[in-house]
Amino acid sequence: MHKLLFTTGAALAFAMTASSQTHDHGSSSTSEKPWSQADAYFDPVEMYAARQHMQAHDGNTPIGMIMVNRAEVQSSDDETVGVWDADAWYGGDINRIWLKTEGEYSFDDEEFADAEVQLLWSHAVSRYFDLQSGIRYDFEPEGQAHAVLGFQGLAPYWFEVHGAAYLSDSGDLTAGFEAEYELFLTNRLILQPRLAANLSAQDIPERDLGTGLTDLQAGLRLRYEIRREFAPYIGVEYSNAFGSTADRIEAAGGDPDETRLLIGVRTWF
């Protein structure tokens, strides 16, 4: 018992003595940045170069991706069209260059109904959202350039959203918004709702657009990921034009209210 008390007391005395000692390594201080503490023992210039090398290879390495979101054939009672929506990007976590393209090809008329390309600079403004700016060029229905200012990101509850405003070289202002959600029925079977809306600040007769909300698209796609990089899908998409936009479509012999069945593939690399 006396031996146990003596051992315990000695241990406590040693711990108190150790905690009261002041350790001074000369170059360390509370104001010193934690990642530069090695500069006290090694050449600061060499350590700075080593840190830059590590950041470049571990946290700032430029990477890239090509994504074909939609490559599909849509069919209705009136026509059959091919639709594509693809993008590619290259850069780091903060700044990236984006190339986007989408359009529609009419198999009945054997011509492109819409075709556009966008070149954008994207800058991360928060953990989940990027601000994007650049140019867009419409090859069809007529050659026209636009300035672009928009956003892209991941909204709460995992909704992928992006929108942009477009100012054409003719002074016309339009905008578009799109939202998607992925519902995993199984690990590989995924149901994807999609909603897209377009707006115009003025009437644009040459493009059959009226002021306000011009059209709305709501789609549902069910895909199966044979591989993560390759997934065929089937689905349905409903589109509806509004206001004077719908009037112009009807006057041209079209249907402003349309439902299409579709089949396509989604792939990335």
C-alpha positions as CSV (number, residue, x, y, z in Angstrom):
1,M,0.0,0.0,0.0
2,H,2.8,2.4,0.9
3,K,4.6,1.5,-2.3
4,L,1.5,2.2,-4.4
5,L,1.0,5.7,-2.7
6,F,4.6,6.5,-3.3
7,T,4.5,5.6,-7.0
8,T,1.3,7.6,-7.6
9,G,2.7,10.6,-5.8
10,A,5.9,10.5,-7.8
11,A,4.0,10.2,-11.1
12,L,1.9,13.3,-10.2
13,A,4.9,15.3,-9.2
14,F,6.6,14.4,-12.5
15,A,3.5,15.4,-14.6
16,M,3.2,18.8,-12.8
17,T,6.9,19.5,-13.3
18,A,6.7,18.6,-17.0
19,S,3.6,20.8,-17.6
20,S,5.3,23.8,-16.0
21,Q,8.3,23.7,-18.2
22,T,8.6,26.2,-21.1
23,H,9.7,24.8,-24.5
24,D,11.5,27.2,-26.7
25,H,12.6,26.1,-30.2
26,G,13.8,29.6,-31.2
27,S,11.9,30.0,-34.4
28,S,8.4,28.8,-33.5
29,S,5.7,31.2,-32.4
30,T,1.9,31.3,-32.2
31,S,1.8,33.8,-35.1
32,E,3.7,31.5,-37.4
33,K,1.8,29.8,-40.3
34,P,1.6,26.0,-39.6
35,W,2.7,25.1,-43.1
36,S,5.9,27.1,-42.9
37,Q,7.3,25.7,-39.6
38,A,9.8,23.6,-41.5
39,D,11.5,26.8,-42.7
40,A,13.2,27.0,-39.3
41,Y,15.1,23.8,-40.1
42,F,15.5,23.8,-43.9
43,D,16.1,26.4,-46.6
44,P,12.9,28.5,-46.9
45,V,13.3,28.9,-50.6
46,E,13.5,25.1,-51.1
47,M,10.6,24.5,-48.8
48,Y,8.4,27.1,-50.7
49,A,9.2,25.3,-53.9
50,A,8.3,22.0,-52.4
51,R,5.0,23.3,-51.1
52,Q,4.1,24.8,-54.5
53,H,5.0,21.4,-56.2
54,M,2.8,19.5,-53.7
55,Q,-0.2,21.9,-54.2
56,A,0.1,21.7,-58.0
57,H,0.0,17.9,-58.0
58,D,-2.4,17.3,-55.2
59,G,-4.8,20.2,-55.0
60,N,-4.5,22.3,-58.2
61,T,-4.0,19.8,-61.0
62,P,-5.9,20.8,-64.1
63,I,-8.4,18.1,-65.2
64,G,-11.0,17.8,-67.8
65,M,-14.2,16.0,-68.7
66,I,-16.5,15.5,-71.8
67,M,-20.2,14.9,-71.0
68,V,-22.9,14.0,-73.5
69,N,-26.0,14.6,-71.3
70,R,-28.5,13.9,-74.0
71,A,-28.1,12.2,-77.4
72,E,-31.6,11.1,-78.3
73,V,-34.3,10.7,-80.9
74,Q,-37.7,12.2,-80.0
75,S,-40.8,11.2,-81.8
76,S,-44.3,12.7,-81.9
77,D,-47.3,12.4,-84.2
78,D,-46.0,15.2,-86.4
79,E,-42.3,14.7,-86.6
80,T,-39.1,12.9,-85.5
81,V,-36.1,14.9,-84.4
82,G,-32.7,14.3,-83.1
83,V,-31.6,16.2,-80.0
84,W,-28.2,16.7,-78.5
85,D,-26.9,18.4,-75.3
86,A,-23.2,18.1,-74.5
87,D,-20.4,20.0,-72.8
88,A,-16.7,19.8,-72.0
89,W,-14.6,21.5,-69.4
90,Y,-11.0,21.9,-68.4
91,G,-9.4,23.5,-65.4
92,G,-9.1,23.3,-61.6
93,D,-11.4,23.6,-58.7
94,I,-11.8,27.4,-59.0
95,N,-11.5,28.4,-62.6
96,R,-12.5,26.3,-65.7
97,I,-13.1,26.8,-69.4
98,W,-16.4,25.3,-70.6
99,L,-17.6,24.4,-74.1
100,K,-21.3,23.7,-74.4
101,T,-23.4,22.8,-77.4
102,E,-27.0,21.8,-78.0
103,G,-29.4,21.6,-80.8
104,E,-32.1,19.8,-82.8
105,Y,-32.2,18.1,-86.2
106,S,-35.4,17.4,-88.1
107,F,-35.3,14.0,-89.8
108,D,-38.5,14.9,-91.8
109,D,-37.1,18.2,-93.2
110,E,-33.5,16.9,-93.2
111,E,-32.1,20.1,-91.7
112,F,-31.0,21.6,-88.4
113,A,-33.8,23.4,-86.6
114,D,-31.5,24.7,-83.8
115,A,-27.7,24.5,-83.2
116,E,-25.7,26.5,-80.8
117,V,-22.2,26.6,-79.2
118,Q,-21.1,28.4,-76.1
119,L,-17.5,29.1,-74.9
120,L,-17.6,30.1,-71.2
121,W,-15.2,31.0,-68.4
122,S,-16.4,29.6,-65.1
123,H,-15.4,30.8,-61.7
124,A,-16.4,29.2,-58.4
125,V,-18.1,31.8,-56.2
126,S,-19.1,29.3,-53.4
127,R,-18.7,25.7,-52.5
128,Y,-21.6,24.6,-54.8
129,F,-22.0,27.3,-57.4
130,D,-20.0,28.8,-60.3
131,L,-20.5,32.1,-62.1
132,Q,-20.1,31.8,-65.9
133,S,-19.6,34.3,-68.6
134,G,-18.6,34.2,-72.3
135,I,-20.1,34.0,-75.8
136,R,-22.7,31.9,-77.6
137,Y,-23.1,31.5,-81.3
138,D,-26.3,30.3,-83.0
139,F,-25.6,28.5,-86.3
140,E,-29.3,27.8,-86.7
141,P,-32.0,29.1,-87.2
142,E,-29.7,32.0,-88.2
143,G,-26.1,33.0,-87.5
144,Q,-26.1,35.2,-84.4
145,A,-23.7,35.9,-81.5
146,H,-24.7,36.5,-77.9
147,A,-22.9,37.7,-74.8
148,V,-23.6,35.2,-71.9
149,L,-23.8,35.7,-68.1
150,G,-25.0,32.8,-66.0
151,F,-24.6,30.4,-63.2
152,Q,-24.3,26.6,-62.6
153,G,-24.3,24.5,-59.5
154,L,-25.9,22.2,-57.1
155,A,-28.9,23.5,-55.2
156,P,-30.2,22.1,-51.8
157,Y,-31.6,18.5,-52.0
158,W,-29.1,17.7,-54.9
159,F,-30.9,19.6,-57.7
160,E,-28.5,20.4,-60.5
161,V,-29.5,23.8,-61.8
162,H,-28.1,26.3,-64.3
163,G,-29.4,29.4,-65.9
164,A,-28.1,32.3,-68.1
165,A,-29.0,35.5,-69.7
166,Y,-28.2,36.2,-73.4
167,L,-27.7,39.5,-75.1
168,S,-27.6,39.1,-78.9
169,D,-25.7,41.3,-81.3
170,S,-29.1,42.7,-82.4
171,G,-29.8,43.9,-78.8
172,D,-32.3,41.2,-78.0
173,L,-32.3,39.9,-74.4
174,T,-33.3,36.3,-73.6
175,A,-32.8,33.9,-70.7
176,G,-33.0,30.2,-70.0
177,F,-33.2,28.1,-66.9
178,E,-32.9,24.3,-66.4
179,A,-33.1,22.0,-63.4
180,E,-32.5,18.2,-63.1
181,Y,-32.7,15.6,-60.3
182,E,-31.5,12.1,-60.2
183,L,-33.5,9.5,-58.3
184,F,-31.6,6.2,-57.7
185,L,-34.2,3.4,-58.0
186,T,-31.3,1.0,-57.8
187,N,-27.5,1.4,-57.9
188,R,-27.7,1.5,-61.7
189,L,-31.3,2.3,-62.6
190,I,-31.9,6.0,-62.3
191,L,-35.0,8.2,-62.9
192,Q,-34.2,11.7,-64.0
193,P,-36.9,14.5,-64.0
194,R,-35.9,17.6,-66.0
195,L,-37.5,21.0,-66.3
196,A,-36.4,23.8,-68.7
197,A,-37.9,27.3,-69.3
198,N,-37.0,30.1,-71.7
199,L,-37.9,33.8,-71.5
200,S,-37.6,36.8,-73.7
201,A,-37.6,40.5,-72.8
202,Q,-39.1,41.5,-76.1
203,D,-40.8,40.2,-79.2
204,I,-38.4,38.6,-81.7
205,P,-40.5,37.9,-84.8
206,E,-37.6,36.4,-86.8
207,R,-37.2,33.7,-84.1
208,D,-41.0,33.3,-83.5
209,L,-40.6,34.5,-79.9
210,G,-42.9,36.7,-77.9
211,T,-42.4,38.7,-74.7
212,G,-42.3,36.9,-71.4
213,L,-42.2,33.2,-70.8
214,T,-41.8,31.7,-74.2
215,D,-41.9,27.9,-73.6
216,L,-41.6,25.3,-70.9
217,Q,-40.3,21.7,-71.2
218,A,-40.8,18.9,-68.7
219,G,-39.2,15.6,-69.2
220,L,-38.7,12.2,-67.5
221,R,-35.9,9.9,-68.4
222,L,-35.2,6.4,-67.1
223,R,-31.6,5.3,-67.7
224,Y,-29.7,2.1,-66.9
225,E,-25.9,2.6,-66.3
226,I,-24.3,-0.4,-68.0
227,R,-21.2,1.3,-67.0
228,R,-21.0,4.6,-65.1
229,E,-19.7,6.1,-68.3
230,F,-22.4,4.7,-70.6
231,A,-26.2,4.7,-70.0
232,P,-29.0,4.2,-72.5
233,Y,-32.4,5.6,-71.5
234,I,-36.0,5.9,-72.5
235,G,-38.4,8.7,-71.6
236,V,-41.1,11.2,-72.4
237,E,-41.0,15.0,-72.8
238,Y,-43.8,17.5,-72.8
239,S,-43.3,21.0,-74.3
240,N,-45.6,24.0,-74.3
241,A,-45.3,27.5,-75.7
242,F,-47.0,30.5,-74.2
243,G,-48.5,33.8,-75.2
244,S,-47.6,35.3,-78.5
245,T,-44.9,32.7,-79.0
246,A,-47.7,30.1,-79.1
247,D,-49.6,32.3,-81.5
248,R,-46.7,32.5,-83.9
249,I,-46.1,28.8,-83.9
250,E,-49.8,28.1,-84.6
251,A,-49.7,30.7,-87.4
252,A,-46.8,28.9,-89.0
253,G,-48.7,25.6,-88.9
254,G,-47.0,24.1,-85.8
255,D,-48.3,22.8,-82.5
256,P,-47.4,24.8,-79.4
257,D,-48.4,21.9,-77.2
258,E,-46.6,18.7,-77.8
259,T,-45.6,15.4,-76.2
260,R,-42.7,13.3,-77.5
261,L,-41.5,9.8,-76.7
262,L,-37.7,9.5,-76.7
263,I,-34.8,7.1,-76.7
264,G,-31.2,8.0,-76.2
265,V,-27.9,7.5,-74.5
266,R,-25.9,9.4,-71.9
267,T,-22.1,9.1,-71.8
268,W,-19.0,10.8,-70.4
269,F,-15.2,10.4,-70.4
